[in-house]
Amino acid sequence: MEQKQFQQLLENAPFGYAYHEIILDKKGKPKDYRFLEANKAFENLTGLKLKEIINKTVKEVLPGIGDEGFDWVNFYGKIALEGGSETFEQYSPLLEKWFQVQAHCPAPGFFTTIFMDITEQKNKAIELENFFSVNLDLLCIADVEGNFIKVNKEWEAVLGYTVAELERKKFLDFVHPDDMEATLAAMATLGGQEKVLNFVNRYLARDGSYHYIEWR
C-alpha cells in the first residue's frame, strides 16, 4: 500500500490515531511528549481539537495529566526509547473515559497510539460486577456448552467451592447423575433461545452432599 493511501486510511479510520515525539529532560528521562499528527477519530473520541493540539505537548494540552495516577509520559517514553509495542486498557479522569490503547514505536524517540473508547463496555462490566457482589441470590453466567463463565460469592457459601474453582469449570460436573437428563434438556431449551423457569436440580458440594438449586 502506498504511503498516501495508508495516510488516507488512517485519516478516515473509526479508531483514534496519533503520532508523538517523546521529550527528554537533561538526564535523558521522558518529561513530556508532543502531538505531531492525529486523525479525525482522535478528535471525536477525546474531544480534543486537532488544531489546538498539533505541535503542542500533552502537558500543555492536559495540564493535569501528571495527577491522573497513571504515568502516561513514562509509559509511552519507555516504548519510544526501548522500542516494541504494548496493548492496554486505562481510564483517563481528565477525559472521563476508558480507552483500549495499542502503542507502538516506529522509530527511536517516537511512538504511535491507536485506541478505542471502551467506556460503555467498562461501565456495563462494573455494573455487572456490582450487581453480582451485592446480590444474596446465587447468580451465574454460563454458556450453552455447560461452562460457568461467572459466579458470585454466594456459591461459596452454598457449595463450599471458591469462585475461582467454579469459574471456567463445567457445571455439569457438579450435577447429580439422576438430574443429568433433565439438565441437558433444559440446556437445549436455553440453546433454542427459550426461557427456562423454576427448574430445580442438585449440585455436589465440597463436603460430598448435594444441594437443590432452583433456576429462575
N, C-alpha and C positions, 0 to 999 in steps of 0.2 A: 504494500500500500504506500502511495506517495505521501510525502510529508504534508502537503496541502490537504489531501483527502483525510489524513489522520487528524489534522487540526480541526477540520470541519466536523468530523465525527465527535471530537471532544467538546466542541462548542455547542453542539446540539444534543449531547448525551443527557439522559434523565438523571444521572448521578452527578454529584458535585465533583469538580476537579480544580486543583490549584497547584501551581509550581512555585517553589520557595527557595530562597537563599538563606543559609544559616549565617548569623553574625556572631563573631567571636570577640571575647574580651582580650586584654593584653596577655593573659596567660593561656590563650587558646581554648578557653572554655565557652560553650554556647551561652549567649546572653540575650539573644533575640533572633527573630527571623523576619525576612522581608517577603511580601507578596509580589511575585513577578508577573504572574498571569493566572487567570481563573475563568471558568465558563459561566454561562448564564444560570445554570442549575445551582452553582455555588451561591450566587446571589439569592436565588429563590429559597434555598434550603436554610441559609444562615441569616438572611435579612440584611446582610452587609452589601452595600452598593459597590459595584466594581470600580466605578470612577473615584470612589473615596478610599479604596484600599490598595490599588495597584501602586507599587513602588514605595509603599509605606510598610512599617514594621508592625508586627502583631501587637506590640506594647503601645504603639501609637493608636492603633485601631481599637484595641480592647485593653485599656489601661489596667483593669483589674484581673487580667489573666493569671498573674502570678499568685493570686489569692484563691484560686479555684480548688486547690488541694491536689490536683493532678498537674505535674510539671510538664506542660506541653513543650516548652522550649528545649529542655534537656532530653526529653524523649525523642523528639524529632532530630535534635542535634546529634544524638548517638547514631541514628540511622544515616544522617547526612555525612558524618565523619567516618563511620566504620563500614558503611555500605549495607546492603541487604534490604529486606522487606519485613514489615510487621502488619498483621491484621488484628484489630482490637475493637472493643466497644467502650465508649466513655461518655459520661454525662458532662455537659457544659452548663454550669449555673448561670454564666453570663448570657448565654443564648437560650437557656431553659429548654434544652433539647438533648436527647440521646443520639449519638452518632455511631455508626459502624464505619470504621476507617481502615483503609489499606494505604500504608505509607511505604514509599519506595525511594531508593537513592539512585538516580540516573547518572550522576556524576559527583565526584567528591565536593562536599560543601553545599550540595543542593538536594532537595527532596520534593517529591510529588505526593499529593494526597488525593485519593478517590474515596468518596464517602456517600453514605445514605442516611437519611433521617429515620431512625427506628424508634422514635419517641412513643408512637401509638402502640407498637408491639410491646415495648418495655412497660408501659403503663398497664396494659392488659395483663402482662405476666405478673406485675406487682399486685394488681387487684386479685388475681387468682391465688397468689401466694398468701395474701392477707385473708382471703376467704377460707382457704384451707387451714390456716394457722389458728383461727378463732372459732371455727365450727366444731361443735361437740359430737356431731354425727360422724359415722365412718364415710369418708369421701375418697373416691379414687377416680383416676382416668386410666382406662385400659383400651387396648386396640383389639381388633377383631381376630388377631392371632392368639389372643389369650394372655397377653403380657400386661402386667401392671406398669403403667407409664409414670404415674404419680399417685401417692397415697398421703393421707395426713397422719398426724401423730396419734390419733385415736386408735389406729390399727395396732400400735404398740401396746396400748392398754388392754385391748381385747384379746389379741392373739399372742402377744409376747415377743414378736419379732420387731426388730428395728425397722425404721423406714427404709434404710439402705438395703436391708436384707430382702425387702419385699419388692422394691422398685427394680424394674427390668427383669423380674422373675415371672415365670408363667403362673398365673393364678390357678390354673387347672391342677398344678402340682399340689395345691392345698385343699382341693375339693374332695369331699368324701366320695369313695368309689360308688356308693349307691346313688349319689346325686349327679354323677358324671353325665349320664344320658340327657337328663333334663337341662343341665347346664349347657351342654353343647347345642341343644335345641334352642335355648334362649339366646345363645351367641349367634346362631344362624338367623334368628328373628332380628336381632340388632344389626347384623350384617346386611339385612334387606331394608335397612332404614326404617324399621318399625319399632315402636316403643315396647318395652318390657316393664310391666308394673307389678309390684308386690310379689316378686319372685323370691323364694326362700331356698337356700342351700346351706350346706355345712362346710366349715373350713377348719383345717387342722391347726391347732395352736402349738406353740413351742413345747408345752408340757405334755403333749400327746392327746389332749382332749379335743373334742370338736365343738364348735360354736355355730349356732344357727344365725345366719345373717340374711336380712330381708333387703332386697334391691328395689329401689323406687326410682 
